[in-house]
């Protein structure tokens, strides 16, 4: 099974899995930290709410619209 890294932790995924789904299956299930310091999880799952913004390989992306790739580096706490 292929792996990506979420905040430095290896996470296995099945082909066709979105980064949002991988987030939900690992760690604290959250995609970002709000300006008030609260952790925020993906909400709408279709890119409207923007709650699933993460850094993927150094670029800001929506986790719900991005498919996982082998070796991908995802950061939720930046």
N, C-alpha and C positions, 0 to 999 in steps of 0.2 A: 504494500500500500504506500502511495507517495506521502511525503511530509512537507509541511511548511513550518515556519517559526512564528509564533505569536508572542511578542514581548520576550523573546529569547527562549521560549519553551517549544519543543517540537510537538507538532499536532499532525496526526494522520488524517487523511481525507480520501473520499471516493471521488473518482472522476465526475465532473459536472457539479461539484459542490461549490457554493459561493463562499466568499470569505466570511460573510455574516453568519452562515450556517456553521462554519468552523469555529467562529467566536462563541456561538451558543453551545458548542459541544466541549468547550475547554475553559479553563481559568474562571474569571468572575463573570463571564458572559457579556461583558461590556465592550463598547467600541471606543469610548472617549471619556474624558473628564470635563465637566462643565466649568464655567468660569467661577462658580461658587464652590468648586471642589468635589461635587457629587459625581459618581460614576454614572454614565448614560449607556443604555443598551439600544440596539437597533429597534425601531418601532414599526414603520410602515412596510418595510421589506420591498419597496419598489422605487426608492430614490427620491421621494417627495419630501420627506421630513428632514433629511440630512443628518439624522442622529447617528448614523453608522460611519461617519467620516473617520478614516484611519490613514496612517502613512503606510503605503505599500511600496517596498523597494525605494523608499525615499520620496515618493510622490503622494500627495493627498488624493485619496480615492473614496468612493462609496463602496463599502463592503458588500452591500446587497446586490450591487451590479457588477461585481468583479469575481470571476471564477478563479479558484485556487490553482496554483501551479507549483510543481516540485521546486523546493528551495526558496520559495517566496518569503520575504521578510516583512512581517506585519507589526507595526508599533501602534499601540492604543494609548500610550501615556505621554505622548510628546506634545 
